[in-house]
Amino acid sequence: MEVADQIISIVNGIVNTLGGILFAPIAMVPGWSSITVISAILGVLLLVVFKYTSNQEAISRIRDDVKANLFAMKLFKDSPSVAINSQIKLLADALKLLFYAIVPMVVMAIPVFLMLVQLGQWYQFRPVSPGKENVLVKLELNGTSETLPQVMLESMPPAEMVAGPVSVLSRNEVYWKIKPLENGSHHLTFVVGDQKFEKNLAVGDHLMRLSPQRPGENVMDRLLYPLETPFGTDSIVRAISIEYPERDSRIYGTGGWILYLLMVSMISALIFKPLIQVRL
């Protein structure tokens, strides 16, 4: 597990740096334009990767067989035996195409996942609007006990404390509700016992890179929320989360941005397919 944690930390560090550089322009342009341009470029890049990681000669032969069998079905439509034989061959060709797509899919899977995680920092949620919205903050503690240690929110950006701390002993969780008042990327500082812990808080009315959770030892959480340093296995704090508002947009809003990205990427790939000369 230590080796896996180190690998994840190194990968997250590299990807965060690259993501911060490549996707920085997102903050300066409208959301619909940035996600459209990124999706179109992604479609072309994936097309290039597919071309050079797949067996294009074999795919070409299979595509030719597909055309021949379709032509045979049309030409000998009155012959049941020819039609059945052609349909069986078409099914076999479809399975062959799927087989030849495995290697490109494996090659692209991890980079695409990491890129989607980086884009999710911009599009999946939106920052808190200053002076208009409350935000829920949750701190999770490790271990189980009959009483929770003293937990305080020591410092935060200019904000109103709406409620908290509220402790839920059965879950080892402590909650606060605050209303931030100033734009910017801020830090919340928590005191648990004699230790201090920090969590980023994004406040603003524009696109910002944000982290909904500072994760703990859970591997998937570390991959999904890589922006902040995770808590160690020996930390008294398991995770700190902020319940950011959902972004209301079908193009670059919560959940919808992934569907839009896939759709535009596929359209882009189809448009540039003849230029790149790739067989799918």
N, C-alpha and C positions, 0 to 999 in steps of 0.2 A: 504493500500500500504506500509506503514512503516513496518508492521509486515512481509509482503512478502519480502521486501527488506532485512530485518534482516535475514530471513530464507535463502535467496539466498546467502547473504554474509557469513553466517556460513557454509553452504554447500560448497560454493566455496573455503573457507579457508581450510576446511578438505580435500576436493578432491585435491586441489593444493598441499597440503603437502604430501598426499599419492602418488599422481602422480609424484611428484618430487623425492620421494624415490624409488618407484617401477620401474619407467621408466628411471632413471638416467643412467643405462647401455647402453641405446640407443645411447648415445653420443660416446661410446667407441668401437662400433662394426659396421660392414657394415649395411646399411639400410635394404637390402634384408633379412639378417639373423635375425635382431631384429623383423621385422614385421612378419616373418614366425613363429618364436618361440612364439611371443605374440598371434598370431592368433590360433596356435595349442593349446596353453594352454586355450585360451578363449573358444574354441570348447568343451574341456573337462569340464570346469567349468559350462558352460551353460547346458551341458548334465546332470551334477550332480544336478543342480538347478531344471531342468525339472523333474528329477526323484522324488525329494522330495517335489515338489509343485504341482504335478499332481496326478490324481487318476489312479494309475498304474493298479489296478485290473479291473476297468471299461475299460481302454484302451485295456487291454489284451483280455477281452471278445469281444470287438468290432473288434479287429484284427482277432480273431478266426472266428467271423461271416463273415468278409470279405473273409477269406480263404474258408469258407464253400460255400458262394455265388459264388465265382469264380469257385470252383470245380463243383457246380451245373450247371453253365452255360456251362462248358466244357463237363460234363457228359450228359446233356440233351439238347445239341445244336440243336436238331431237334424239340424241343418243344418251340414254340414262347411264350406260356404263362409262362413257367418256366424262359425263358431268360428275359422277361420283368419284371417279379416279382423279379428276382435276381438283375437286374440293378437298380430297385427302391430301393431295400434294400441296395445296394452298395452306392447309393447317400445318403441315410439316415445315413449310417455308416460314410461316409465322413463328413457330417455335425456334427455328434456326436463327431468325433475326433477333429474337429475344435473347438467345444464347450469346450471340456476338455483341449484344449491348451490355452484357454483364461487366466486362472489364472497364469500359468507359464509365459506367455507373459507379463502380467501386472507386475508381480514381477520382471522380468528381464529388463523391458523397461527403467526405470530411471537409474539403475546402468550402463547399456550398453551405454546409451546416454552420461552420464558423462564420461565414459571411452573413448568413441570416441572423445569427446571434448579434453580430455587430450592428446590423440594420435595425434589429429589434430595439436597440438602445435609443434609437431616434424615433421610430414610428409606432411601436407597440403601445406606448403610453405617452401622455403629455405632462409637462411640468405643472405645478400648482400655480394658479393665478394669484398674484399677490393681493392681499386685502379682500379677496372675494371668496376664497374656498378654504375649508378646513381639510387637513390631511391626517390620516391615522398612522401612527408610528408604533411598531411592535418590536419588542426585544424578547428573544427566546433564550432561556437559560438551560444549561446542561444539568444532568443529574436529577434526582428526586429527593425531596425532603419535606418535612412537615411545615416548614416555614421558608419563605424566600429571603435571600439576602437583601440588604437595603440597596435599592436601585433609584438613582436620580438622573434626571436630564439636567446636567450641569450648565451647559451653554447651548445656545441656538441663535440663528439669525434674528433680526428684529421680527418678533412674532407675538401673537396673543396665545396664552395657554388656555385652551378651551376646556380641556378635561385631562385628568391624570395626575399622578400615575395610578392606574387601575391594575391590580394584580389578579391573575387567575392561577391559583395555586395548583389546580388539577392539571394544568397544561405547562406550568413553569414559564408563564408569559406575563409581560408587563406592557400596558398600553398607555399611549398619550394621544391627545387630539390637539393639534395646534393650527393656528392661522398665520402663515407667513405674510410679511408685509413688504418685503423688498425683493426685487429681481436679483438673480444671480445664482451661482453655484456655491452653496453654503455647506457648513459642517455642523452636525449635531454631535455633542460630546456627552457621553453617558458615564456615570460613576457607579460601579458595581463593587460593593465592599470598598477596598482600597485600590481598585484598578480603574483605568479610564479606557473608553472605547469610542471610536468615531464612526459616523455614517454620513455619506453625502446626501444633500437635499437640493434638488433643482427647482427653482422658482422663476417663472416667467411666462410671457404670453406668446413666445415664439418657439420654434423647434430647438430642442436642446438634447444633448447626449445625457442620458440619465440611467441610474442603476436602481431598480426597485428593491434589490436585496443585497446585503453584504452576507455572503453565505458562510456556512460552516464546513464540516467534513464531508457532507453529501456530495458525491462525485458529480451527479447530474446538475445540482445547484451550482457547483463551481463552473461547469461548462456553460450553463444558461446565463449566469450572472458573473462574468469574468472581470468586470471593471474595477472592483474593489478587492483589496487583499482579504482572503478568506480567514476565518478564525481557525486556530489550530485545534487538534483533538483534545488538548489539555486545557483549552480556554473555558472559563466559566460561562461565557456567552456562546450560544449555539448559532444564532443568526440575528440580524436586525433588518426589518423590512419597512418599506414605506408604501402605502396604498395610493399610488398615483392615479389620477382620473384617466378614464379611457378617452382615446382620441376619436372624435365623432367625424369620420370621413370614410367613404367607401373606397377611396383611392389610396390614401396614406394613413388610414386610421387603424384602430385596434383590431387585429385579426384580418381585416380586409386588405391590408397592404401586401400580405403574402400572396393572396389570390391574384391581386392586380399585378404583382411582380411576375408570377408564373405566366399569366396571360400575355403580358407584353414581351416577356422573354421568348415565348413560343412564336409569337408573331414576328419578332425580330429575327429569330433563327430561320423561319420560313422565307423571309424577305432576302436574307443574305446567303441562303443555302446555295443558289446558283453561282454566286460570286466566289464563294469559298470552295465550291466544287466538292461537296461532301455527300456521300450516300448514307441515308438513314434507314 
